[in-house]
């Protein structure tokens, strides 16, 4: 959730939205789902607290998805990995769109199934 101790300005909401949207780069470039948000987050995390929260939430989710995808890739040998990979891709798209909408409203979206690498 968004911390009420600071005001979320329009530029901060725009940067938060950009952080989440940059994760779609992963569908074009290898590791783009992590590198896109990481670059924007590193550039703006000190300028906007909201961008810092959005960046941490997004990166935690994307790194978690990479781990889940590697596990699913191994499970392809058992036969369930393909279904899990498809479910992860769908979860990624849906949650990222929700995060973009929430960021435009000034809310730092907490992704489901995220491992908290960055606190």
PDB file as gemmi writes it, atoms N, CA and C in Angstrom:
CRYST1    1.000    1.000    1.000  90.00  90.00  90.00 P 1                      
ATOM      1  N   UNK A   1       0.822  -1.179   0.000  1.00  0.00           N  
ATOM      2  CA  UNK A   1       0.000   0.000   0.000  1.00  0.00           C  
ATOM      3  C   UNK A   1       0.867   1.244   0.000  1.00  0.00           C  
ATOM      4  N   UNK A   2       0.265   2.329  -0.356  1.00  0.00           N  
ATOM      5  CA  UNK A   2       0.947   3.607  -0.386  1.00  0.00           C  
ATOM      6  C   UNK A   2       1.090   4.147   1.036  1.00  0.00           C  
ATOM      7  N   UNK A   3       2.248   4.683   1.341  1.00  0.00           N  
ATOM      8  CA  UNK A   3       2.506   5.247   2.661  1.00  0.00           C  
ATOM      9  C   UNK A   3       1.864   6.627   2.742  1.00  0.00           C  
ATOM     10  N   UNK A   4       0.945   6.853   3.690  1.00  0.00           N  
ATOM     11  CA  UNK A   4       0.255   8.134   3.750  1.00  0.00           C  
ATOM     12  C   UNK A   4       1.123   9.282   4.258  1.00  0.00           C  
ATOM     13  N   UNK A   5       2.356   9.023   4.651  1.00  0.00           N  
ATOM     14  CA  UNK A   5       3.209  10.075   5.201  1.00  0.00           C  
ATOM     15  C   UNK A   5       3.803  10.971   4.115  1.00  0.00           C  
ATOM     16  N   UNK A   6       3.573  10.660   2.856  1.00  0.00           N  
ATOM     17  CA  UNK A   6       4.047  11.518   1.786  1.00  0.00           C  
ATOM     18  C   UNK A   6       2.969  11.650   0.718  1.00  0.00           C  
ATOM     19  N   UNK A   7       2.995  12.789   0.051  1.00  0.00           N  
ATOM     20  CA  UNK A   7       2.023  13.047  -1.008  1.00  0.00           C  
ATOM     21  C   UNK A   7       2.537  12.464  -2.315  1.00  0.00           C  
ATOM     22  N   UNK A   8       1.672  11.786  -3.044  1.00  0.00           N  
ATOM     23  CA  UNK A   8       2.053  11.208  -4.326  1.00  0.00           C  
ATOM     24  C   UNK A   8       1.685  12.217  -5.412  1.00  0.00           C  
ATOM     25  N   UNK A   9       2.687  12.864  -5.948  1.00  0.00           N  
ATOM     26  CA  UNK A   9       2.471  13.873  -6.974  1.00  0.00           C  
ATOM     27  C   UNK A   9       2.281  13.219  -8.337  1.00  0.00           C  
ATOM     28  N   UNK A  10       1.827  13.993  -9.290  1.00  0.00           N  
ATOM     29  CA  UNK A  10       1.624  13.482 -10.654  1.00  0.00           C  
ATOM     30  C   UNK A  10       2.924  12.957 -11.255  1.00  0.00           C  
ATOM     31  N   UNK A  11       4.053  13.687 -11.140  1.00  0.00           N  
ATOM     32  CA  UNK A  11       5.305  13.128 -11.685  1.00  0.00           C  
ATOM     33  C   UNK A  11       5.708  11.813 -10.994  1.00  0.00           C  
ATOM     34  N   UNK A  12       5.457  11.697  -9.690  1.00  0.00           N  
ATOM     35  CA  UNK A  12       5.787  10.457  -8.982  1.00  0.00           C  
ATOM     36  C   UNK A  12       4.906   9.318  -9.480  1.00  0.00           C  
ATOM     37  N   UNK A  13       3.626   9.598  -9.694  1.00  0.00           N  
ATOM     38  CA  UNK A  13       2.719   8.559 -10.222  1.00  0.00           C  
ATOM     39  C   UNK A  13       3.155   8.139 -11.617  1.00  0.00           C  
ATOM     40  N   UNK A  14       3.577   9.100 -12.423  1.00  0.00           N  
ATOM     41  CA  UNK A  14       4.035   8.782 -13.779  1.00  0.00           C  
ATOM     42  C   UNK A  14       5.269   7.879 -13.769  1.00  0.00           C  
ATOM     43  N   UNK A  15       6.201   8.164 -12.863  1.00  0.00           N  
ATOM     44  CA  UNK A  15       7.407   7.338 -12.760  1.00  0.00           C  
ATOM     45  C   UNK A  15       7.042   5.944 -12.247  1.00  0.00           C  
ATOM     46  N   UNK A  16       6.147   5.865 -11.266  1.00  0.00           N  
ATOM     47  CA  UNK A  16       5.689   4.563 -10.775  1.00  0.00           C  
ATOM     48  C   UNK A  16       5.048   3.750 -11.883  1.00  0.00           C  
ATOM     49  N   UNK A  17       4.222   4.406 -12.674  1.00  0.00           N  
ATOM     50  CA  UNK A  17       3.582   3.749 -13.813  1.00  0.00           C  
ATOM     51  C   UNK A  17       4.643   3.272 -14.809  1.00  0.00           C  
ATOM     52  N   UNK A  18       5.630   4.103 -15.075  1.00  0.00           N  
ATOM     53  CA  UNK A  18       6.696   3.748 -16.021  1.00  0.00           C  
ATOM     54  C   UNK A  18       7.510   2.553 -15.518  1.00  0.00           C  
ATOM     55  N   UNK A  19       7.742   2.490 -14.236  1.00  0.00           N  
ATOM     56  CA  UNK A  19       8.493   1.356 -13.677  1.00  0.00           C  
ATOM     57  C   UNK A  19       7.762   0.051 -13.972  1.00  0.00           C  
ATOM     58  N   UNK A  20       6.465   0.026 -13.685  1.00  0.00           N  
ATOM     59  CA  UNK A  20       5.693  -1.196 -13.929  1.00  0.00           C  
ATOM     60  C   UNK A  20       5.601  -1.502 -15.428  1.00  0.00           C  
ATOM     61  N   UNK A  21       5.354  -0.477 -16.242  1.00  0.00           N  
ATOM     62  CA  UNK A  21       5.217  -0.678 -17.683  1.00  0.00           C  
ATOM     63  C   UNK A  21       6.536  -1.136 -18.317  1.00  0.00           C  
ATOM     64  N   UNK A  22       7.655  -0.694 -17.758  1.00  0.00           N  
ATOM     65  CA  UNK A  22       8.963  -1.081 -18.309  1.00  0.00           C  
ATOM     66  C   UNK A  22       9.205  -2.574 -18.199  1.00  0.00           C  
ATOM     67  N   UNK A  23       8.474  -3.241 -17.312  1.00  0.00           N  
ATOM     68  CA  UNK A  23       8.668  -4.682 -17.167  1.00  0.00           C  
ATOM     69  C   UNK A  23       8.172  -5.451 -18.385  1.00  0.00           C  
ATOM     70  N   UNK A  24       7.337  -4.830 -19.217  1.00  0.00           N  
ATOM     71  CA  UNK A  24       6.898  -5.498 -20.446  1.00  0.00           C  
ATOM     72  C   UNK A  24       8.044  -5.637 -21.445  1.00  0.00           C  
ATOM     73  N   UNK A  25       9.170  -4.984 -21.199  1.00  0.00           N  
ATOM     74  CA  UNK A  25      10.344  -5.137 -22.055  1.00  0.00           C  
ATOM     75  C   UNK A  25      10.827  -6.589 -22.065  1.00  0.00           C  
ATOM     76  N   UNK A  26      10.444  -7.349 -21.048  1.00  0.00           N  
ATOM     77  CA  UNK A  26      10.827  -8.756 -20.981  1.00  0.00           C  
ATOM     78  C   UNK A  26      10.233  -9.597 -22.087  1.00  0.00           C  
ATOM     79  N   UNK A  27       9.176  -9.106 -22.708  1.00  0.00           N  
ATOM     80  CA  UNK A  27       8.581  -9.837 -23.820  1.00  0.00           C  
ATOM     81  C   UNK A  27       9.279  -9.521 -25.132  1.00  0.00           C  
ATOM     82  N   UNK A  28      10.252  -8.589 -25.088  1.00  0.00           N  
ATOM     83  CA  UNK A  28      11.010  -8.220 -26.277  1.00  0.00           C  
ATOM     84  C   UNK A  28      12.493  -8.572 -26.117  1.00  0.00           C  
ATOM     85  N   UNK A  29      13.049  -8.302 -24.922  1.00  0.00           N  
ATOM     86  CA  UNK A  29      14.471  -8.521 -24.663  1.00  0.00           C  
ATOM     87  C   UNK A  29      14.644  -9.528 -23.532  1.00  0.00           C  
ATOM     88  N   UNK A  30      15.652 -10.385 -23.626  1.00  0.00           N  
ATOM     89  CA  UNK A  30      15.928 -11.291 -22.511  1.00  0.00           C  
ATOM     90  C   UNK A  30      16.251 -10.489 -21.245  1.00  0.00           C  
ATOM     91  N   UNK A  31      15.665 -10.876 -20.144  1.00  0.00           N  
ATOM     92  CA  UNK A  31      15.796 -10.227 -18.841  1.00  0.00           C  
ATOM     93  C   UNK A  31      15.308  -8.779 -18.834  1.00  0.00           C  
ATOM     94  N   UNK A  32      14.591  -8.375 -19.870  1.00  0.00           N  
ATOM     95  CA  UNK A  32      14.054  -7.021 -19.926  1.00  0.00           C  
ATOM     96  C   UNK A  32      13.022  -6.755 -18.848  1.00  0.00           C  
ATOM     97  N   UNK A  33      12.359  -7.804 -18.375  1.00  0.00           N  
ATOM     98  CA  UNK A  33      11.347  -7.621 -17.326  1.00  0.00           C  
ATOM     99  C   UNK A  33      11.978  -7.190 -16.011  1.00  0.00           C  
ATOM    100  N   UNK A  34      13.265  -7.445 -15.848  1.00  0.00           N  
ATOM    101  CA  UNK A  34      13.984  -6.987 -14.656  1.00  0.00           C  
ATOM    102  C   UNK A  34      14.794  -5.735 -14.979  1.00  0.00           C  
ATOM    103  N   UNK A  35      15.454  -5.722 -16.118  1.00  0.00           N  
ATOM    104  CA  UNK A  35      16.335  -4.603 -16.457  1.00  0.00           C  
ATOM    105  C   UNK A  35      15.563  -3.307 -16.704  1.00  0.00           C  
ATOM    106  N   UNK A  36      14.403  -3.379 -17.352  1.00  0.00           N  
ATOM    107  CA  UNK A  36      13.602  -2.181 -17.615  1.00  0.00           C  
ATOM    108  C   UNK A  36      13.220  -1.465 -16.326  1.00  0.00           C  
ATOM    109  N   UNK A  37      12.509  -2.152 -15.405  1.00  0.00           N  
ATOM    110  CA  UNK A  37      12.155  -1.497 -14.150  1.00  0.00           C  
ATOM    111  C   UNK A  37      13.380  -1.115 -13.309  1.00  0.00           C  
ATOM    112  N   UNK A  38      14.422  -1.931 -13.357  1.00  0.00           N  
ATOM    113  CA  UNK A  38      15.622  -1.643 -12.573  1.00  0.00           C  
ATOM    114  C   UNK A  38      16.257  -0.320 -12.989  1.00  0.00           C  
ATOM    115  N   UNK A  39      16.352  -0.085 -14.281  1.00  0.00           N  
ATOM    116  CA  UNK A  39      16.973   1.153 -14.777  1.00  0.00           C  
ATOM    117  C   UNK A  39      16.165   2.370 -14.333  1.00  0.00           C  
ATOM    118  N   UNK A  40      14.836   2.307 -14.523  1.00  0.00           N  
ATOM    119  CA  UNK A  40      13.996   3.445 -14.139  1.00  0.00           C  
ATOM    120  C   UNK A  40      14.039   3.646 -12.623  1.00  0.00           C  
ATOM    121  N   UNK A  41      13.967   2.553 -11.878  1.00  0.00           N  
ATOM    122  CA  UNK A  41      13.984   2.630 -10.416  1.00  0.00           C  
ATOM    123  C   UNK A  41      15.292   3.235  -9.906  1.00  0.00           C  
ATOM    124  N   UNK A  42      16.417   2.787 -10.447  1.00  0.00           N  
ATOM    125  CA  UNK A  42      17.709   3.315 -10.003  1.00  0.00           C  
ATOM    126  C   UNK A  42      17.853   4.800 -10.323  1.00  0.00           C  
ATOM    127  N   UNK A  43      17.243   5.241 -11.411  1.00  0.00           N  
ATOM    128  CA  UNK A  43      17.342   6.649 -11.784  1.00  0.00           C  
ATOM    129  C   UNK A  43      16.468   7.545 -10.900  1.00  0.00           C  
ATOM    130  N   UNK A  44      15.319   7.031 -10.425  1.00  0.00           N  
ATOM    131  CA  UNK A  44      14.338   7.890  -9.762  1.00  0.00           C  
ATOM    132  C   UNK A  44      14.030   7.534  -8.309  1.00  0.00           C  
ATOM    133  N   UNK A  45      14.648   6.524  -7.756  1.00  0.00           N  
ATOM    134  CA  UNK A  45      14.286   6.083  -6.401  1.00  0.00           C  
ATOM    135  C   UNK A  45      14.593   7.123  -5.327  1.00  0.00           C  
ATOM    136  N   UNK A  46      15.636   7.916  -5.518  1.00  0.00           N  
ATOM    137  CA  UNK A  46      15.979   8.940  -4.531  1.00  0.00           C  
ATOM    138  C   UNK A  46      15.142  10.203  -4.702  1.00  0.00           C  
ATOM    139  N   UNK A  47      14.603  10.388  -5.886  1.00  0.00           N  
ATOM    140  CA  UNK A  47      13.818  11.582  -6.178  1.00  0.00           C  
ATOM    141  C   UNK A  47      12.372  11.455  -5.690  1.00  0.00           C  
ATOM    142  N   UNK A  48      11.794  10.255  -5.827  1.00  0.00           N  
ATOM    143  CA  UNK A  48      10.397  10.031  -5.457  1.00  0.00           C  
ATOM    144  C   UNK A  48      10.283   8.780  -4.596  1.00  0.00           C  
ATOM    145  N   UNK A  49       9.764   8.922  -3.386  1.00  0.00           N  
ATOM    146  CA  UNK A  49       9.561   7.766  -2.509  1.00  0.00           C  
ATOM    147  C   UNK A  49       8.570   6.788  -3.120  1.00  0.00           C  
ATOM    148  N   UNK A  50       7.554   7.309  -3.810  1.00  0.00           N  
ATOM    149  CA  UNK A  50       6.569   6.441  -4.452  1.00  0.00           C  
ATOM    150  C   UNK A  50       7.232   5.567  -5.515  1.00  0.00           C  
ATOM    151  N   UNK A  51       8.136   6.150  -6.283  1.00  0.00           N  
ATOM    152  CA  UNK A  51       8.869   5.383  -7.295  1.00  0.00           C  
ATOM    153  C   UNK A  51       9.740   4.320  -6.630  1.00  0.00           C  
ATOM    154  N   UNK A  52      10.293   4.637  -5.474  1.00  0.00           N  
ATOM    155  CA  UNK A  52      11.102   3.674  -4.728  1.00  0.00           C  
ATOM    156  C   UNK A  52      10.250   2.471  -4.322  1.00  0.00           C  
ATOM    157  N   UNK A  53       9.054   2.748  -3.804  1.00  0.00           N  
ATOM    158  CA  UNK A  53       8.153   1.646  -3.412  1.00  0.00           C  
ATOM    159  C   UNK A  53       7.737   0.818  -4.618  1.00  0.00           C  
ATOM    160  N   UNK A  54       7.343   1.493  -5.697  1.00  0.00           N  
ATOM    161  CA  UNK A  54       6.920   0.778  -6.908  1.00  0.00           C  
ATOM    162  C   UNK A  54       8.056  -0.071  -7.473  1.00  0.00           C  
ATOM    163  N   UNK A  55       9.257   0.491  -7.481  1.00  0.00           N  
ATOM    164  CA  UNK A  55      10.410  -0.243  -8.004  1.00  0.00           C  
ATOM    165  C   UNK A  55      10.715  -1.494  -7.205  1.00  0.00           C  
ATOM    166  N   UNK A  56      10.694  -1.373  -5.889  1.00  0.00           N  
ATOM    167  CA  UNK A  56      10.956  -2.544  -5.043  1.00  0.00           C  
ATOM    168  C   UNK A  56       9.891  -3.609  -5.244  1.00  0.00           C  
ATOM    169  N   UNK A  57       8.627  -3.194  -5.268  1.00  0.00           N  
ATOM    170  CA  UNK A  57       7.540  -4.155  -5.451  1.00  0.00           C  
ATOM    171  C   UNK A  57       7.642  -4.855  -6.802  1.00  0.00           C  
ATOM    172  N   UNK A  58       7.908  -4.078  -7.840  1.00  0.00           N  
ATOM    173  CA  UNK A  58       7.996  -4.640  -9.185  1.00  0.00           C  
ATOM    174  C   UNK A  58       9.189  -5.591  -9.311  1.00  0.00           C  
ATOM    175  N   UNK A  59      10.343  -5.167  -8.836  1.00  0.00           N  
ATOM    176  CA  UNK A  59      11.536  -6.015  -8.951  1.00  0.00           C  
ATOM    177  C   UNK A  59      11.411  -7.290  -8.124  1.00  0.00           C  
ATOM    178  N   UNK A  60      10.831  -7.189  -6.936  1.00  0.00           N  
ATOM    179  CA  UNK A  60      10.612  -8.389  -6.131  1.00  0.00           C  
ATOM    180  C   UNK A  60       9.733  -9.388  -6.880  1.00  0.00           C  
ATOM    181  N   UNK A  61       8.685  -8.891  -7.510  1.00  0.00           N  
ATOM    182  CA  UNK A  61       7.779  -9.769  -8.247  1.00  0.00           C  
ATOM    183  C   UNK A  61       8.470 -10.389  -9.455  1.00  0.00           C  
ATOM    184  N   UNK A  62       9.179  -9.576 -10.228  1.00  0.00           N  
ATOM    185  CA  UNK A  62       9.830 -10.086 -11.437  1.00  0.00           C  
ATOM    186  C   UNK A  62      10.935 -11.096 -11.101  1.00  0.00           C  
ATOM    187  N   UNK A  63      11.700 -10.836 -10.044  1.00  0.00           N  
ATOM    188  CA  UNK A  63      12.723 -11.808  -9.630  1.00  0.00           C  
ATOM    189  C   UNK A  63      12.075 -13.092  -9.131  1.00  0.00           C  
ATOM    190  N   UNK A  64      10.962 -12.965  -8.422  1.00  0.00           N  
ATOM    191  CA  UNK A  64      10.230 -14.143  -7.964  1.00  0.00           C  
ATOM    192  C   UNK A  64       9.725 -14.953  -9.152  1.00  0.00           C  
ATOM    193  N   UNK A  65       9.204 -14.263 -10.171  1.00  0.00           N  
ATOM    194  CA  UNK A  65       8.715 -14.958 -11.364  1.00  0.00           C  
ATOM    195  C   UNK A  65       9.830 -15.714 -12.074  1.00  0.00           C  
ATOM    196  N   UNK A  66      11.029 -15.144 -12.097  1.00  0.00           N  
ATOM    197  CA  UNK A  66      12.154 -15.840 -12.733  1.00  0.00           C  
ATOM    198  C   UNK A  66      12.437 -17.148 -11.995  1.00  0.00           C  
ATOM    199  N   UNK A  67      12.410 -17.097 -10.679  1.00  0.00           N  
ATOM    200  CA  UNK A  67      12.632 -18.311  -9.885  1.00  0.00           C  
ATOM    201  C   UNK A  67      11.529 -19.336 -10.158  1.00  0.00           C  
ATOM    202  N   UNK A  68      10.279 -18.870 -10.155  1.00  0.00           N  
ATOM    203  CA  UNK A  68       9.152 -19.777 -10.418  1.00  0.00           C  
ATOM    204  C   UNK A  68       9.233 -20.354 -11.833  1.00  0.00           C  
ATOM    205  N   UNK A  69       9.693 -19.563 -12.796  1.00  0.00           N  
ATOM    206  CA  UNK A  69       9.822 -20.043 -14.173  1.00  0.00           C  
ATOM    207  C   UNK A  69      10.917 -21.101 -14.290  1.00  0.00           C  
ATOM    208  N   UNK A  70      12.005 -20.926 -13.555  1.00  0.00           N  
ATOM    209  CA  UNK A  70      13.068 -21.932 -13.587  1.00  0.00           C  
ATOM    210  C   UNK A  70      12.576 -23.249 -12.984  1.00  0.00           C  
ATOM    211  N   UNK A  71      11.820 -23.160 -11.911  1.00  0.00           N  
ATOM    212  CA  UNK A  71      11.245 -24.365 -11.304  1.00  0.00           C  
ATOM    213  C   UNK A  71      10.271 -25.022 -12.280  1.00  0.00           C  
ATOM    214  N   UNK A  72       9.454 -24.214 -12.943  1.00  0.00           N  
ATOM    215  CA  UNK A  72       8.497 -24.739 -13.917  1.00  0.00           C  
ATOM    216  C   UNK A  72       9.205 -25.386 -15.095  1.00  0.00           C  
ATOM    217  N   UNK A  73      10.336 -24.809 -15.506  1.00  0.00           N  
ATOM    218  CA  UNK A  73      11.099 -25.382 -16.614  1.00  0.00           C  
ATOM    219  C   UNK A  73      11.595 -26.778 -16.265  1.00  0.00           C  
ATOM    220  N   UNK A  74      12.015 -26.961 -15.023  1.00  0.00           N  
ATOM    221  CA  UNK A  74      12.442 -28.295 -14.584  1.00  0.00           C  
ATOM    222  C   UNK A  74      11.242 -29.245 -14.556  1.00  0.00           C  
ATOM    223  N   UNK A  75      10.094 -28.712 -14.151  1.00  0.00           N  
ATOM    224  CA  UNK A  75       8.890 -29.547 -14.058  1.00  0.00           C  
ATOM    225  C   UNK A  75       8.300 -29.910 -15.418  1.00  0.00           C  
ATOM    226  N   UNK A  76       8.855 -29.355 -16.493  1.00  0.00           N  
ATOM    227  CA  UNK A  76       8.425 -29.777 -17.828  1.00  0.00           C  
ATOM    228  C   UNK A  76       8.716 -31.257 -18.018  1.00  0.00           C  
ATOM    229  N   UNK A  77       9.782 -31.730 -17.384  1.00  0.00           N  
ATOM    230  CA  UNK A  77      10.133 -33.146 -17.478  1.00  0.00           C  
ATOM    231  C   UNK A  77       9.040 -34.038 -16.895  1.00  0.00           C  
ATOM    232  N   UNK A  78       8.300 -33.527 -15.921  1.00  0.00           N  
ATOM    233  CA  UNK A  78       7.224 -34.286 -15.287  1.00  0.00           C  
ATOM    234  C   UNK A  78       5.918 -34.092 -16.047  1.00  0.00           C  
ATOM    235  N   UNK A  79       5.826 -33.015 -16.810  1.00  0.00           N  
ATOM    236  CA  UNK A  79       4.636 -32.794 -17.615  1.00  0.00           C  
ATOM    237  C   UNK A  79       3.768 -31.631 -17.180  1.00  0.00           C  
ATOM    238  N   UNK A  80       4.015 -31.074 -16.023  1.00  0.00           N  
ATOM    239  CA  UNK A  80       3.173 -29.969 -15.558  1.00  0.00           C  
ATOM    240  C   UNK A  80       3.827 -28.605 -15.777  1.00  0.00           C  
ATOM    241  N   UNK A  81       5.066 -28.601 -16.157  1.00  0.00           N  
ATOM    242  CA  UNK A  81       5.802 -27.348 -16.298  1.00  0.00           C  
ATOM    243  C   UNK A  81       5.242 -26.413 -17.353  1.00  0.00           C  
ATOM    244  N   UNK A  82       4.746 -26.955 -18.440  1.00  0.00           N  
ATOM    245  CA  UNK A  82       4.199 -26.122 -19.514  1.00  0.00           C  
ATOM    246  C   UNK A  82       2.977 -25.362 -19.017  1.00  0.00           C  
ATOM    247  N   UNK A  83       2.115 -26.039 -18.288  1.00  0.00           N  
ATOM    248  CA  UNK A  83       0.933 -25.379 -17.725  1.00  0.00           C  
ATOM    249  C   UNK A  83       1.327 -24.313 -16.711  1.00  0.00           C  
ATOM    250  N   UNK A  84       2.322 -24.613 -15.893  1.00  0.00           N  
ATOM    251  CA  UNK A  84       2.782 -23.634 -14.906  1.00  0.00           C  
ATOM    252  C   UNK A  84       3.406 -22.416 -15.576  1.00  0.00           C  
ATOM    253  N   UNK A  85       4.165 -22.618 -16.636  1.00  0.00           N  
ATOM    254  CA  UNK A  85       4.758 -21.488 -17.357  1.00  0.00           C  
ATOM    255  C   UNK A  85       3.671 -20.613 -17.981  1.00  0.00           C  
ATOM    256  N   UNK A  86       2.653 -21.235 -18.536  1.00  0.00           N  
ATOM    257  CA  UNK A  86       1.541 -20.467 -19.108  1.00  0.00           C  
ATOM    258  C   UNK A  86       0.815 -19.680 -18.015  1.00  0.00           C  
ATOM    259  N   UNK A  87       0.600 -20.305 -16.869  1.00  0.00           N  
ATOM    260  CA  UNK A  87      -0.062 -19.627 -15.751  1.00  0.00           C  
ATOM    261  C   UNK A  87       0.786 -18.467 -15.245  1.00  0.00           C  
ATOM    262  N   UNK A  88       2.101 -18.649 -15.193  1.00  0.00           N  
ATOM    263  CA  UNK A  88       2.994 -17.569 -14.756  1.00  0.00           C  
ATOM    264  C   UNK A  88       2.968 -16.392 -15.727  1.00  0.00           C  
ATOM    265  N   UNK A  89       2.947 -16.685 -17.026  1.00  0.00           N  
ATOM    266  CA  UNK A  89       2.886 -15.613 -18.025  1.00  0.00           C  
ATOM    267  C   UNK A  89       1.584 -14.833 -17.890  1.00  0.00           C  
ATOM    268  N   UNK A  90       0.490 -15.540 -17.688  1.00  0.00           N  
ATOM    269  CA  UNK A  90      -0.810 -14.883 -17.510  1.00  0.00           C  
ATOM    270  C   UNK A  90      -0.830 -14.056 -16.228  1.00  0.00           C  
ATOM    271  N   UNK A  91      -0.296 -14.615 -15.149  1.00  0.00           N  
ATOM    272  CA  UNK A  91      -0.212 -13.897 -13.877  1.00  0.00           C  
ATOM    273  C   UNK A  91       0.627 -12.631 -14.029  1.00  0.00           C  
ATOM    274  N   UNK A  92       1.726 -12.731 -14.746  1.00  0.00           N  
ATOM    275  CA  UNK A  92       2.606 -11.593 -14.974  1.00  0.00           C  
ATOM    276  C   UNK A  92       1.864 -10.476 -15.693  1.00  0.00           C  
ATOM    277  N   UNK A  93       1.187 -10.801 -16.767  1.00  0.00           N  
ATOM    278  CA  UNK A  93       0.490  -9.779 -17.552  1.00  0.00           C  
ATOM    279  C   UNK A  93      -0.630  -9.131 -16.747  1.00  0.00           C  
ATOM    280  N   UNK A  94      -1.441  -9.939 -16.101  1.00  0.00           N  
ATOM    281  CA  UNK A  94      -2.579  -9.413 -15.342  1.00  0.00           C  
ATOM    282  C   UNK A  94      -2.106  -8.544 -14.178  1.00  0.00           C  
ATOM    283  N   UNK A  95      -1.153  -9.037 -13.408  1.00  0.00           N  
ATOM    284  CA  UNK A  95      -0.676  -8.277 -12.246  1.00  0.00           C  
ATOM    285  C   UNK A  95       0.041  -6.998 -12.651  1.00  0.00           C  
ATOM    286  N   UNK A  96       0.767  -7.028 -13.748  1.00  0.00           N  
ATOM    287  CA  UNK A  96       1.458  -5.825 -14.208  1.00  0.00           C  
ATOM    288  C   UNK A  96       0.457  -4.767 -14.657  1.00  0.00           C  
ATOM    289  N   UNK A  97      -0.593  -5.177 -15.339  1.00  0.00           N  
ATOM    290  CA  UNK A  97      -1.629  -4.222 -15.746  1.00  0.00           C  
ATOM    291  C   UNK A  97      -2.318  -3.630 -14.516  1.00  0.00           C  
ATOM    292  N   UNK A  98      -2.613  -4.468 -13.528  1.00  0.00           N  
ATOM    293  CA  UNK A  98      -3.218  -3.965 -12.286  1.00  0.00           C  
ATOM    294  C   UNK A  98      -2.268  -2.979 -11.605  1.00  0.00           C  
ATOM    295  N   UNK A  99      -0.985  -3.291 -11.573  1.00  0.00           N  
ATOM    296  CA  UNK A  99       0.001  -2.408 -10.942  1.00  0.00           C  
ATOM    297  C   UNK A  99       0.093  -1.067 -11.668  1.00  0.00           C  
ATOM    298  N   UNK A 100       0.001  -1.083 -12.990  1.00  0.00           N  
ATOM    299  CA  UNK A 100       0.032   0.158 -13.766  1.00  0.00           C  
ATOM    300  C   UNK A 100      -1.170   1.031 -13.416  1.00  0.00           C  
ATOM    301  N   UNK A 101      -2.347   0.416 -13.353  1.00  0.00           N  
ATOM    302  CA  UNK A 101      -3.563   1.166 -13.014  1.00  0.00           C  
ATOM    303  C   UNK A 101      -3.474   1.720 -11.596  1.00  0.00           C  
ATOM    304  N   UNK A 102      -3.007   0.898 -10.663  1.00  0.00           N  
ATOM    305  CA  UNK A 102      -2.878   1.351  -9.270  1.00  0.00           C  
ATOM    306  C   UNK A 102      -1.859   2.487  -9.159  1.00  0.00           C  
ATOM    307  N   UNK A 103      -0.738   2.378  -9.874  1.00  0.00           N  
ATOM    308  CA  UNK A 103       0.282   3.433  -9.823  1.00  0.00           C  
ATOM    309  C   UNK A 103      -0.276   4.742 -10.367  1.00  0.00           C  
ATOM    310  N   UNK A 104      -1.107   4.673 -11.384  1.00  0.00           N  
ATOM    311  CA  UNK A 104      -1.699   5.902 -11.917  1.00  0.00           C  
ATOM    312  C   UNK A 104      -2.653   6.539 -10.912  1.00  0.00           C  
ATOM    313  N   UNK A 105      -3.162   5.740  -9.962  1.00  0.00           N  
ATOM    314  CA  UNK A 105      -4.015   6.249  -8.889  1.00  0.00           C  
ATOM    315  C   UNK A 105      -3.217   6.634  -7.642  1.00  0.00           C  
ATOM    316  N   UNK A 106      -1.888   6.435  -7.672  1.00  0.00           N  
ATOM    317  CA  UNK A 106      -1.049   6.797  -6.535  1.00  0.00           C  
ATOM    318  C   UNK A 106      -0.954   5.727  -5.466  1.00  0.00           C  
ATOM    319  N   UNK A 107      -1.215   4.466  -5.839  1.00  0.00           N  
ATOM    320  CA  UNK A 107      -1.155   3.347  -4.897  1.00  0.00           C  
ATOM    321  C   UNK A 107      -0.011   2.430  -5.307  1.00  0.00           C  
ATOM    322  N   UNK A 108       0.874   2.126  -4.353  1.00  0.00           N  
ATOM    323  CA  UNK A 108       1.985   1.201  -4.605  1.00  0.00           C  
ATOM    324  C   UNK A 108       1.446  -0.223  -4.473  1.00  0.00           C  
ATOM    325  N   UNK A 109       1.231  -0.877  -5.597  1.00  0.00           N  
ATOM    326  CA  UNK A 109       0.615  -2.205  -5.647  1.00  0.00           C  
ATOM    327  C   UNK A 109       1.551  -3.271  -5.091  1.00  0.00           C  
ATOM    328  N   UNK A 110       1.014  -4.096  -4.212  1.00  0.00           N  
ATOM    329  CA  UNK A 110       1.755  -5.246  -3.678  1.00  0.00           C  
ATOM    330  C   UNK A 110       1.413  -6.471  -4.530  1.00  0.00           C  
ATOM    331  N   UNK A 111       2.360  -6.933  -5.312  1.00  0.00           N  
ATOM    332  CA  UNK A 111       2.144  -8.090  -6.170  1.00  0.00           C  
ATOM    333  C   UNK A 111       1.953  -9.349  -5.334  1.00  0.00           C  
ATOM    334  N   UNK A 112       1.132 -10.282  -5.809  1.00  0.00           N  
ATOM    335  CA  UNK A 112       0.999 -11.564  -5.090  1.00  0.00           C  
ATOM    336  C   UNK A 112       2.207 -12.452  -5.356  1.00  0.00           C  
ATOM    337  N   UNK A 113       2.443 -13.383  -4.473  1.00  0.00           N  
ATOM    338  CA  UNK A 113       3.497 -14.408  -4.613  1.00  0.00           C  
ATOM    339  C   UNK A 113       4.919 -13.835  -4.693  1.00  0.00           C  
ATOM    340  N   UNK A 114       5.114 -12.612  -4.215  1.00  0.00           N  
ATOM    341  CA  UNK A 114       6.438 -11.981  -4.286  1.00  0.00           C  
ATOM    342  C   UNK A 114       7.292 -12.388  -3.095  1.00  0.00           C  
ATOM    343  N   UNK A 115       8.532 -12.727  -3.400  1.00  0.00           N  
ATOM    344  CA  UNK A 115       9.526 -12.938  -2.369  1.00  0.00           C  
ATOM    345  C   UNK A 115      10.173 -11.578  -2.121  1.00  0.00           C  
ATOM    346  N   UNK A 116      10.315 -11.183  -0.882  1.00  0.00           N  
ATOM    347  CA  UNK A 116      10.833  -9.845  -0.561  1.00  0.00           C  
ATOM    348  C   UNK A 116      12.363  -9.846  -0.581  1.00  0.00           C  
ATOM    349  N   UNK A 117      12.926  -9.662  -1.776  1.00  0.00           N  
ATOM    350  CA  UNK A 117      14.369  -9.544  -1.908  1.00  0.00           C  
ATOM    351  C   UNK A 117      14.821  -8.152  -1.496  1.00  0.00           C  
ATOM    352  N   UNK A 118      14.078  -7.141  -1.956  1.00  0.00           N  
ATOM    353  CA  UNK A 118      14.360  -5.741  -1.642  1.00  0.00           C  
ATOM    354  C   UNK A 118      13.329  -5.274  -0.637  1.00  0.00           C  
ATOM    355  N   UNK A 119      13.779  -4.749   0.476  1.00  0.00           N  
ATOM    356  CA  UNK A 119      12.839  -4.306   1.511  1.00  0.00           C  
ATOM    357  C   UNK A 119      12.803  -2.808   1.619  1.00  0.00           C  
TER     358      UNK A 119                                                      
END                                                                             
